[in-house]
């Protein structure tokens, strides 16, 4: 888009192909253009058409998802709202965590930009979600990223992985924000549409909460931060609101370009504005740029707004008014300031060397009026732009192919008949699992992120949840985890969404935090496909029901549709983030055991549930039903884990999920390089399963904990009193000659008289010993676990 559209072509719509119409170029449908004319009572100007097009895009208006998203509000009880200070509808949700502190958090997608331009797409995804947190009045304290790529051996994965990981690391590290967790998944189903979902967390005092509205007639409207350029024009409508098609031209111009150092200054500048109570309302500029900021501020306020667009500071002086309204240039904010505070505002801008331009003022007209060189180019009711766009109740139906897919269980497959059974076969299977793309160590990725900057990180990857200290004096802290499983959701969208919440809830609880609230990023294909729309509707229903059962409200999030290329859609992928609270972050529980002699307990029972599992995935099988989810069991398990952590009964905890018990035991042993002796025969007898199922089943509602001998009676009494299944399956076993074992005996692990080779022959090494079946030295397990990503990308 290099010049304003000629609306005279509208008169010839009946004989002009859709692709040549002005609304088609901007992502609008013909009926939507007609609606705009009806609302205005006239043909829209080019600037109005640009504004409506981006604000009525799927990405900004949620026009295909609103009718289903209402369940998140309809199914919230008063008890669930108890700690909710700001809910759905603002830039991010806010949760009361006590002692006058509150936490804001949100997750959003930047999928399509990351496919087109991986580095900038991912980097600006981090920048955008961080600005949502700033706009609530909070200081950002952590970020996380849930990433999904295509096949690990696909040629394009090199471009995407390197670009996206570098973009996230570059922007987050430059901001000085710890990246404390997330996911990295490889699956050919995401080949044409990688997912980059970015989460940010911020903390603030209750009195510091800020909302996005323009109120107070005569108050001034100001744009500050970076100058407006041609990057990101139409990004919300062009990239995020339609499918990719290889026959269409490149969409690179619609990808924003970020400057993390400018955003770092913007953070500090905004926090000083808040501390000085200089701004009345504030809004970040992300998708739809000035179109969004002006219309949403005015719509949320009690009047209207007048703006002189000519005052916008530009990087590119050739931009047309429509382009200026649509530009998604990064690192920009818009605020409402009283005339009395204008000088104080300018002083703070000058202190931080941040550019600003006074654009206009709040009016009582209930109209958004924008002028260019004194000529009126926009005169609209802001509510019709920001909040009263089209709403589609799209048709949907259950896919016919799903019945046959769900009947195709792994148990009935040839791959199951050939499953490992002997000890050596099981050992080889564990090594294969732990070196697979999805279960291998993600250190190659996470080591590119700073996990400990700011000094408040208490736990981070590879622990189950990221844990951040909020207040040094009181000990308050928070835990955050994100989870999803596209295979589960493909097999059963309703249960897949419930399973995503269950795992994120469980991960937060294993760290010792009480789950408080949910944010979600809902990634799907085209809503115009009735089968995909059914997947979406079922996922929303499942997630809303699950939140109601667990008593945790959805505080906000993002819907990302049209994740498909040339008609091939991604699996339904509802990524769920859960926020948890620590009264004392010092009581947090890591995911690995350390102390020799501690007892290992498996909480929960194990069933034969391998459909959609990582093992089935490694064997090229996808069918059947995902593991059953019982949220009453998840809630009980969570209470046990939280109480045991708070009361000092357990020293390590790790949930059992993807990869089953084999993955959990391996990860716990590798976390600190400490071995264990484990017995599974009693488990097999109790639950009526074989050794393979005991190790690789992905039955939910389970966790493994390590318990000091002095706490065993108290711990088992608590489980028994609650009627929760628990079984002692082993003991932490670190040989005295190993490094950790030598430390336990209070002597140096190095024997000066012996060479390294002699010590290797005479001193036992840490191992994962599944008694009666196999023994895996941790050195071998670690080599398999840590070698995969460097081999492909190092």
C-alpha positions in Angstrom: 0.0 0.0 0.0 1.9 3.1 -1.2 -1.0 5.5 -1.9 -4.6 6.0 -0.8 -7.2 3.8 -2.4 -9.5 5.2 -5.0 -13.0 4.6 -3.7 -14.6 5.5 -7.0 -14.0 1.8 -7.9 -16.7 0.9 -5.3 -19.4 2.0 -7.8 -18.3 -0.7 -10.1 -18.2 -3.5 -7.5 -20.7 -5.6 -9.3 -18.4 -6.2 -12.2 -15.0 -6.0 -10.5 -13.2 -9.1 -9.2 -13.0 -9.2 -5.3 -9.2 -9.1 -5.5 -9.3 -5.7 -7.2 -11.7 -4.0 -4.8 -10.4 -1.6 -2.1 -11.8 -3.6 0.8 -10.4 -6.8 -0.5 -6.9 -5.3 -0.6 -7.3 -4.4 3.1 -8.8 -7.7 4.1 -12.4 -6.6 4.3 -15.4 -8.6 2.9 -17.9 -6.9 0.7 -20.6 -7.2 3.3 -18.3 -5.5 5.8 -17.7 -2.6 3.5 -21.5 -2.2 3.1 -21.9 -2.3 6.9 -19.3 0.6 7.1 -21.3 2.6 4.6 -24.5 2.0 6.6 -22.8 3.0 9.9 -21.5 6.2 8.4 -24.4 7.0 6.2 -22.0 7.6 3.3 -18.9 6.1 1.6 -15.9 6.0 3.9 -12.8 8.1 3.3 -9.6 6.3 2.5 -8.4 6.9 6.0 -11.6 5.6 7.5 -11.5 2.5 5.3 -7.9 1.9 6.5 -9.0 2.3 10.1 -12.0 0.0 9.9 -10.1 -2.6 7.9 -7.5 -3.2 10.6 -9.8 -2.9 13.6 -12.4 -5.2 12.0 -9.7 -7.7 11.1 -9.9 -11.2 12.7 -6.8 -10.5 14.8 -8.2 -7.2 16.3 -12.0 -7.7 16.4 -12.3 -11.5 17.3 -15.3 -11.5 14.9 -15.3 -15.3 14.5 -14.5 -16.1 18.1 -16.5 -13.7 20.2 -19.7 -15.9 20.4 -17.6 -18.7 21.9 -15.2 -16.6 24.1 -18.2 -15.4 26.1 -18.1 -18.7 27.9 -15.0 -17.5 29.8 -17.2 -14.8 31.4 -20.4 -16.8 31.6 -18.9 -19.7 33.5 -17.0 -17.6 36.1 -18.4 -17.8 39.7 -18.1 -15.1 42.3 -15.6 -17.2 44.2 -13.4 -17.3 41.1 -13.4 -13.5 40.9 -12.2 -13.2 44.5 -8.6 -12.3 43.6 -9.3 -10.8 40.1 -8.7 -7.1 40.0 -8.9 -6.7 36.2 -10.4 -9.2 33.9 -10.9 -9.8 30.2 -11.2 -6.7 28.0 -8.1 -4.7 29.1 -4.6 -5.0 27.8 -3.9 -7.7 30.4 -5.5 -9.3 33.4 -4.5 -8.3 37.0 -4.6 -10.7 40.0 -4.3 -9.7 43.7 -1.6 -11.7 45.4 -1.8 -10.0 48.8 0.3 -7.5 50.8 -0.9 -4.8 48.5 0.8 -6.4 45.5 -0.8 -7.5 42.2 0.4 -9.3 39.2 -0.5 -8.8 35.5 0.2 -11.4 32.9 -0.9 -12.3 29.4 0.1 -14.5 26.4 -0.2 -13.5 22.7 0.7 -14.9 19.3 3.1 -13.6 16.7 2.9 -16.6 14.4 2.5 -15.2 10.9 5.2 -12.5 11.2 7.6 -15.1 12.6 7.0 -17.3 9.6 7.7 -14.4 7.2 10.6 -12.8 9.0 11.6 -15.1 11.9 14.0 -12.8 13.8 11.9 -9.6 13.7 8.6 -11.5 14.0 9.7 -13.2 17.2 11.5 -10.2 18.6 8.5 -7.9 18.1 6.2 -10.5 19.6 8.2 -10.2 22.9 8.2 -6.4 22.6 4.4 -6.3 22.0 3.4 -8.4 25.0 5.8 -6.5 27.2 4.1 -3.2 26.2 0.7 -4.7 27.2 2.2 -5.3 30.7 3.6 -1.7 30.9 0.3 -0.2 29.9 -1.3 -1.8 33.0 1.0 0.2 35.2 3.3 -2.7 36.0 7.1 -3.3 35.8 7.7 -6.3 33.6 9.6 -9.0 35.6 9.7 -12.1 33.3 8.8 -13.5 29.9 8.2 -17.0 28.6 7.8 -18.4 25.1 5.8 -21.4 23.7 7.3 -22.3 20.4 6.2 -24.9 17.8 8.2 -25.7 14.7 7.8 -28.2 11.8 10.0 -31.3 11.4 13.4 -30.9 13.0 15.1 -32.3 9.9 13.1 -30.1 7.4 15.4 -27.6 5.6 13.2 -24.6 6.5 13.5 -25.4 10.2 17.0 -24.1 10.2 15.8 -20.7 9.1 12.9 -20.6 11.5 14.6 -22.0 14.6 17.7 -19.9 14.4 15.8 -16.8 13.5 13.0 -17.1 16.1 15.2 -18.2 19.0 17.7 -15.4 18.2 14.9 -12.8 17.9 13.5 -13.8 21.3 16.9 -13.9 23.0 18.1 -10.6 21.4 15.0 -8.6 22.4 14.4 -10.1 25.9 18.0 -10.0 26.9 18.3 -6.4 25.8 15.3 -5.5 27.9 16.9 -7.2 30.9 14.0 -9.6 31.4 14.5 -13.2 32.5 13.1 -15.8 30.2 12.0 -18.4 32.8 10.3 -21.1 30.8 8.0 -22.2 28.0 7.9 -25.0 25.4 9.8 -26.0 22.3 7.9 -28.6 20.1 8.8 -30.1 16.7 6.0 -31.6 14.6 5.7 -31.7 10.8 2.1 -30.5 11.3 3.5 -27.0 12.0 5.8 -26.9 9.0 4.0 -24.1 7.1 2.9 -22.3 10.2 5.2 -22.2 13.2 3.7 -20.9 16.4 5.4 -18.2 18.5 3.4 -17.5 21.6 4.9 -14.9 24.0 4.0 -14.4 27.6 5.0 -11.6 29.9 4.5 -11.0 33.6 4.6 -7.7 35.5 4.2 -6.7 39.2 2.7 -3.5 40.7 1.1 -2.2 43.8 -2.7 -2.1 43.7 -2.8 1.7 43.5 -0.6 1.7 40.4 -3.1 -0.1 38.1 -3.7 1.8 34.9 -6.6 1.3 32.4 -6.9 2.2 28.7 -9.5 5.0 28.4 -9.7 8.6 27.4 -11.8 10.6 29.8 -12.0 14.2 30.9 -13.0 16.8 28.3 -10.0 19.0 27.4 -7.4 16.4 28.5 -4.6 16.1 26.0 -3.7 13.1 23.8 0.0 12.4 23.3 1.9 9.9 21.2 5.4 9.0 22.5 8.2 6.7 21.9 9.6 5.7 18.5 8.7 7.5 15.3 6.1 6.0 12.9 7.5 4.3 9.9 6.3 2.0 7.1 7.0 -1.2 8.9 4.1 -3.4 10.0 1.5 -1.6 7.7 -1.6 -3.8 7.7 0.1 -6.5 9.8 -3.0 -7.3 11.8 -5.2 -7.7 8.8 -2.7 -8.9 6.2 -0.6 -11.4 8.2 -2.7 -12.5 11.2 -6.1 -12.5 9.7 -5.8 -14.7 6.6 -4.2 -17.9 5.5 -0.8 -18.1 3.7 -0.9 -19.0 0.1 2.3 -19.7 -1.9 0.7 -18.1 -5.0 0.5 -14.7 -3.3 3.4 -12.2 -3.2 5.7 -11.8 -0.2 4.3 -10.2 2.9 7.6 -9.1 4.4 6.6 -5.3 4.4 3.9 -6.2 7.0 6.4 -7.4 9.6 7.4 -4.9 12.2 11.0 -4.0 13.1 11.8 -3.8 16.8 14.4 -1.8 18.9 14.7 -3.4 22.3 16.9 -0.6 23.7 14.2 2.0 22.8 11.6 -0.2 24.6 13.9 -0.5 27.7 13.9 3.3 27.9 10.1 3.4 27.3 9.6 1.0 30.2 11.5 3.2 32.6 9.9 6.4 31.2 6.4 4.9 31.7 7.1 3.8 35.2 8.2 7.3 36.1 5.0 8.7 34.6 3.0 6.3 36.7 4.9 7.1 39.9 4.3 10.8 39.3 0.6 10.3 38.5 1.0 12.2 35.3 -1.2 10.1 32.9 -4.9 9.6 33.2 -5.1 6.7 30.7 -2.6 4.9 28.5 -2.5 2.4 25.6 0.3 0.6 23.9 0.4 0.7 20.1 0.6 -2.9 18.8 -1.7 -4.4 16.2 -3.5 -1.7 14.1 -1.2 1.1 15.5 -2.8 4.5 15.9 -6.1 3.2 14.6 -6.3 0.9 17.6 -5.0 3.3 20.2 -7.2 6.3 19.3 -10.4 4.2 18.8 -10.0 2.1 21.9 -9.1 4.9 24.2 -12.0 7.0 22.9 -14.4 4.0 23.0 -13.5 3.1 26.6 -13.8 6.7 27.7 -16.8 9.0 28.4 -16.6 11.3 25.4 -14.8 11.5 22.1 -11.4 12.5 20.7 -10.0 15.0 18.2 -6.6 14.2 16.6 -4.4 16.2 14.3 -2.6 13.4 12.4 -0.1 15.8 10.8 1.6 16.1 14.2 2.7 12.4 14.2 6.5 12.2 14.1 7.5 10.1 11.1 10.5 8.1 10.0 9.2 8.1 6.5 7.7 11.4 5.3 6.1 9.8 2.2 3.5 7.9 4.3 -0.1 8.7 3.5 -2.6 9.3 6.3 -4.1 5.8 5.9 -0.6 4.3 6.2 0.1 6.3 9.3 -3.1 5.0 10.9 -2.3 1.4 10.0 1.4 1.3 10.7 2.4 -1.1 13.5 5.8 0.5 14.1 7.1 -0.7 17.5 8.0 1.0 20.8 5.1 3.5 20.8 2.6 4.4 23.5 -0.4 6.8 23.6 -1.5 8.6 26.8 -4.1 11.0 28.0 -2.7 13.9 30.1 -4.4 16.7 31.9 -3.3 20.2 30.8 -2.0 20.8 34.3 0.3 17.8 33.9 1.5 18.6 30.4 4.7 20.3 31.6 5.5 17.5 34.0 5.0 15.0 31.2 7.3 16.9 28.9 10.0 17.0 31.6 9.9 13.3 32.1 10.1 12.8 28.3 13.1 15.1 28.1 14.8 13.3 31.0 14.6 10.0 29.2 15.2 11.5 25.8 12.0 10.1 24.5 10.3 11.8 21.5 6.6 12.8 21.8 4.0 14.7 19.9 0.7 16.2 21.2 -1.9 14.9 18.8 -5.2 16.3 20.2 -7.6 16.3 23.0 -10.6 14.5 24.6 -13.9 16.0 23.6 -17.6 15.6 24.5 -18.7 14.8 21.0 -18.7 11.0 21.3 -16.9 11.1 17.9 -13.4 10.2 16.9 -12.4 13.0 14.5 -9.0 12.9 12.8 -7.6 15.7 10.6 -4.8 15.9 8.2 -3.4 19.3 7.4 -6.6 20.8 8.7 -8.8 18.6 6.5 -11.2 16.1 8.3 -10.3 12.6 7.1 -12.0 10.6 9.8 -15.3 11.2 11.6 -16.6 8.1 13.3 -18.3 6.8 16.4 -15.2 5.1 18.0 -17.3 2.3 19.4 -18.2 1.2 15.9 -14.5 0.9 15.1 -13.2 -0.6 18.4 -16.0 -2.7 19.9 -19.0 -2.9 17.6 -17.5 -4.6 14.6 -19.0 -7.6 12.8 -19.7 -10.8 14.8 -19.9 -14.1 13.0 -21.6 -17.2 14.4 -19.8 -19.4 11.8 -21.2 -22.8 11.0 -19.3 -25.7 12.4 -19.6 -29.5 12.5 -17.7 -32.5 13.8 -15.3 -33.9 11.1 -16.5 -37.2 9.6 -12.9 -38.5 9.7 -12.6 -38.2 13.4 -14.6 -41.4 14.2 -12.2 -43.6 12.3 -9.2 -41.8 13.8 -10.4 -42.2 17.4 -11.0 -45.9 16.7 -7.4 -46.4 15.6 -5.9 -46.9 19.1 -2.2 -47.5 19.6 -3.0 -50.7 21.5 -4.5 -52.2 18.4 -1.6 -51.2 16.2 1.4 -53.2 14.9 3.7 -50.7 16.6 2.2 -51.7 20.0 2.7 -55.4 19.3 6.4 -54.6 18.6 6.8 -52.6 21.8 10.0 -53.1 23.8 9.7 -55.7 26.5 13.1 -57.0 27.6 15.4 -54.9 29.9 17.8 -54.0 27.1 14.9 -53.0 24.8 13.4 -50.8 27.5 16.7 -49.2 28.2 17.1 -48.4 24.5 13.6 -47.1 24.4 14.3 -44.7 27.2 17.4 -43.4 25.4 15.4 -43.0 22.2 12.7 -41.1 24.0 15.0 -38.8 25.8 16.9 -37.9 22.7 13.8 -37.3 20.6 13.1 -33.8 19.3 10.3 -33.1 21.8 11.8 -34.8 24.9 15.4 -33.8 24.5 17.1 -31.1 26.5 16.2 -27.6 25.3 19.3 -26.1 26.8 20.5 -25.1 23.3 17.5 -22.8 23.1 17.2 -21.6 26.7 20.9 -21.0 27.1 20.5 -18.2 24.6 18.1 -16.5 27.0 19.1 -14.8 30.3 17.2 -16.6 33.0 18.5 -14.9 36.0 18.8 -11.2 35.2 17.3 -8.9 37.8 18.2 -11.4 40.5 14.6 -12.5 41.3 14.4 -15.8 39.4 14.0 -18.6 41.9 13.3 -21.4 39.4 13.5 -21.5 35.6 13.8 -24.1 32.8 14.1 -27.0 33.0 12.0 -26.9 36.2 8.3 -27.4 35.8 7.4 -23.7 36.3 9.2 -20.4 36.2 9.3 -18.9 39.7 9.9 -15.1 40.4 10.3 -13.4 43.7 7.9 -10.5 44.0 8.8 -9.0 47.4 12.0 -9.7 49.3 10.5 -8.6 52.7 7.3 -10.7 52.7 8.6 -13.6 50.6 5.7 -13.3 48.1 6.4 -15.0 44.8 4.7 -16.3 41.6 5.0 -19.3 39.4 4.0 -19.5 35.7 3.8 -22.4 33.3 2.5 -22.8 29.7 1.4 -26.0 28.2 -0.4 -27.5 25.2 -0.5 -30.8 23.2 -1.6 -30.5 19.6 -1.9 -34.3 19.2 -4.3 -34.6 22.2 -6.4 -31.7 20.8 -6.4 -33.2 17.3 -7.8 -36.4 18.7 -10.3 -34.7 20.9 -10.5 -30.9 21.0 -12.7 -30.7 24.1 -10.4 -32.9 26.2 -7.3 -31.6 24.6 -8.0 -28.1 26.0 -8.8 -29.6 29.4 -5.5 -31.5 29.3 -3.6 -28.4 28.5 -5.0 -26.6 31.5 -4.5 -29.7 33.7 -0.8 -29.9 32.9 -0.1 -26.2 33.3 -2.0 -26.3 36.6 -0.1 -29.3 37.7 3.3 -27.8 36.8 2.6 -24.7 38.9 1.5 -26.9 41.8 4.6 -29.1 41.6 6.7 -26.0 42.2 4.7 -25.4 45.4 2.5 -22.5 44.2 -1.3 -22.2 44.4 -2.8 -21.8 40.9 -4.7 -18.5 40.7 -5.5 -17.5 37.1 -5.3 -18.5 33.5 -4.3 -16.8 30.2 -4.6 -18.5 26.9 -3.4 -18.3 23.3 -5.7 -20.2 21.0 -4.0 -21.2 17.8 -6.2 -22.7 15.0 -6.7 -22.8 11.2 -9.3 -21.0 9.2 -12.6 -20.3 11.0 -14.3 -20.4 7.5 -13.7 -24.2 7.5 -16.6 -25.7 9.5 -14.5 -28.6 10.8 -11.8 -26.2 12.1 -14.5 -24.0 13.6 -15.8 -27.1 15.4 -12.3 -27.7 16.8 -12.2 -24.1 18.1 -15.7 -24.2 19.6 -15.0 -27.5 21.4 -11.7 -26.3 22.7 -13.3 -23.1 24.1 -16.0 -25.2 25.7 -13.5 -27.6 27.2 -11.2 -24.9 28.6 -14.1 -22.9 30.0 -15.5 -26.0 31.7 -12.1 -26.9 33.1 -11.5 -23.5 34.5 -14.8 -23.6 36.2 -14.1 -27.1 37.7 -10.6 -26.0 38.9 -11.8 -22.6 40.1 -9.3 -20.5 38.1 -10.6 -17.7 35.9 -9.3 -16.7 32.4 -8.0 -13.2 32.7 -7.3 -12.6 29.0 -5.3 -13.9 26.1 -5.3 -14.1 22.4 -7.0 -15.9 19.5 -4.8 -16.7 16.5 -6.8 -18.0 13.5 -5.9 -18.7 9.9 -2.8 -20.7 10.9 -2.7 -22.6 7.6 -0.9 -22.6 4.4 -2.3 -23.7 1.0 -5.3 -25.2 2.8 -3.4 -27.2 5.3 -4.1 -26.2 8.9 -2.2 -26.7 12.1 -3.6 -29.1 14.7 -5.8 -27.2 17.2 -3.3 -25.8 19.7 -4.8 -24.0 22.7 -1.7 -22.9 24.7 -2.7 -22.4 28.4 -0.7 -20.3 30.9 -1.3 -20.6 34.6 -0.2 -18.2 37.3 0.4 -19.5 40.8 1.1 -17.8 44.1 3.7 -18.4 46.8 3.2 -17.0 50.3 6.9 -17.8 50.8 8.9 -18.3 47.6 11.7 -19.8 49.8 9.5 -22.9 50.0 9.6 -23.5 46.2 10.3 -27.1 45.1 12.7 -27.9 42.3 12.1 -30.6 39.7 15.2 -32.8 40.6 16.3 -34.7 43.7 19.6 -34.1 45.3 19.9 -35.9 48.7 21.0 -39.5 48.8 18.6 -41.8 50.6 15.4 -39.9 50.1 12.4 -41.9 49.3 10.7 -41.6 45.9 6.9 -41.7 45.7 4.6 -41.9 42.7 1.4 -40.0 43.3 -1.6 -41.2 41.3 -2.4 -44.4 39.4 -1.3 -45.5 35.9 -3.5 -46.8 33.1 -2.8 -48.0 29.6 -2.9 -44.6 27.9 -0.6 -44.4 25.0 -2.8 -42.8 22.3 -1.3 -39.5 21.3 1.7 -40.1 23.4 5.3 -39.2 22.7 6.1 -42.9 22.2 3.3 -43.3 19.7 4.5 -40.2 18.0 8.0 -41.7 17.6 6.4 -44.7 16.0 4.4 -42.6 13.5 1.1 -43.4 15.1 -1.7 -40.9 15.8 -5.1 -42.2 16.7 -7.4 -43.2 19.5 -8.4 -41.0 22.4 -6.0 -38.8 24.5 -5.5 -39.7 28.2 -8.6 -39.2 30.3 -8.6 -36.1 32.4 -10.2 -36.0 35.9 -9.9 -32.5 37.2 -11.1 -33.5 40.7 -7.9 -35.7 40.9 -5.8 -32.8 39.5 -7.2 -30.6 42.2 -6.4 -33.1 44.9 -2.9 -33.7 43.6 -2.3 -30.0 43.5 -3.4 -29.6 47.1 -1.0 -32.4 48.2 1.9 -30.9 46.3 1.3 -27.4 47.6 0.9 -28.4 51.2 3.9 -30.8 51.1 6.0 -28.1 49.6 4.9 -25.4 52.1 5.4 -27.7 55.1 8.8 -28.9 54.0 7.8 -32.5 53.4 9.2 -32.9 49.9 12.5 -31.7 48.4 11.7 -32.4 44.7 8.6 -32.7 42.6 8.0 -33.3 38.9 4.8 -33.9 37.1 4.2 -37.0 34.9 3.0 -35.9 31.5 4.6 -36.2 28.0 6.9 -39.2 27.9 5.4 -40.8 30.9 7.2 -42.0 34.0 10.4 -42.7 32.0 10.7 -39.1 31.1 9.9 -37.9 34.6 12.5 -40.1 36.3 15.1 -39.3 33.6 14.6 -35.5 34.0 14.6 -35.6 37.8 17.9 -37.6 37.8 19.5 -35.4 35.2 18.4 -32.1 36.9 21.3 -32.3 39.4 23.2 -35.4 38.1 22.0 -37.6 41.0 21.0 -41.3 40.4 18.2 -43.4 41.9 17.1 -47.0 42.3 13.5 -47.5 41.2 11.2 -50.4 41.3 8.2 -50.6 39.0 7.1 -54.2 39.6 4.8 -53.3 42.5 3.3 -50.5 40.4 2.7 -52.9 37.5 1.0 -55.4 39.9 -1.1 -52.7 41.6 -2.4 -51.1 38.4 -2.5 -54.2 36.2 0.0 -53.0 33.5 3.2 -54.2 32.0 6.6 -52.6 32.4 6.5 -50.8 29.1 3.1 -49.2 30.0 4.4 -48.3 33.4 7.2 -46.3 31.9 5.6 -44.7 28.8 1.9 -44.3 29.5 0.9 -40.6 29.7 -1.9 -41.0 32.3 -2.7 -37.6 33.9 -3.0 -36.6 37.5 0.4 -38.0 38.5 3.7 -36.7 39.9 6.9 -38.0 41.4 8.2 -36.5 44.7 11.3 -37.1 46.8 10.7 -37.3 50.5 13.3 -37.1 53.3 13.2 -40.2 55.5 12.2 -38.1 58.5 9.1 -36.8 56.6 7.8 -40.1 55.2 5.3 -40.9 57.9 3.9 -37.4 57.8 3.7 -37.3 54.0 2.1 -40.7 53.6 -0.4 -40.0 56.4 -1.5 -36.8 54.5 -1.9 -38.8 51.3 -3.8 -41.5 53.1 -6.1 -39.1 54.9 -7.0 -37.5 51.5 -7.6 -40.9 49.9 -5.0 -40.2 47.2 -3.1 -43.1 45.6 0.6 -43.1 46.4 3.3 -45.7 46.1 6.9 -45.8 47.2 8.8 -46.6 44.0 12.4 -46.1 45.0 15.2 -44.2 46.6 17.7 -41.6 45.6 21.0 -43.4 45.2 24.2 -41.5 44.7 27.3 -43.7 44.8 29.9 -42.6 47.4 32.5 -42.4 44.7 30.6 -40.1 42.4 31.0 -36.4 42.7 27.7 -35.8 44.6 28.3 -38.9 46.7 31.8 -37.8 47.7 30.4 -34.4 48.7 27.8 -36.3 50.9 30.7 -38.0 52.7 32.5 -34.7 53.2 35.6 -35.5 51.1 36.9 -34.5 47.7 35.6 -36.6 44.8 39.1 -36.6 43.3 41.5 -39.3 44.4 45.0 -37.9 43.7 46.7 -41.3 43.5 44.4 -42.6 40.8 44.2 -41.6 37.2 40.9 -40.7 35.6 40.7 -44.0 33.7 41.4 -46.0 36.9 38.7 -44.1 38.8 36.2 -44.8 35.9 36.9 -48.5 36.4 36.8 -48.5 40.2 34.3 -45.9 41.2 30.6 -46.3 40.6 28.9 -43.6 38.5 25.4 -42.2 39.1 22.7 -44.2 37.3 19.0 -44.6 36.9 18.5 -48.2 38.0 15.1 -49.6 37.2 15.6 -52.7 39.2 15.0 -56.0 37.5 14.9 -54.3 34.1 17.8 -52.1 33.2 20.4 -49.6 34.5 21.2 -46.5 32.6 24.4 -44.5 33.6 23.5 -40.8 33.8 26.4 -40.0 31.6 24.9 -42.0 28.8 21.4 -40.6 29.5 22.8 -37.1 29.5 24.7 -37.6 26.2 21.5 -38.8 24.5 19.4 -36.1 26.1 21.6 -33.1 25.4 23.0 -34.0 22.0 20.0 -33.6 19.8 19.5 -29.9 19.3 23.2 -29.1 18.9 23.5 -31.9 16.3 20.8 -30.2 14.2 21.3 -26.5 14.9 24.6 -26.1 16.8 
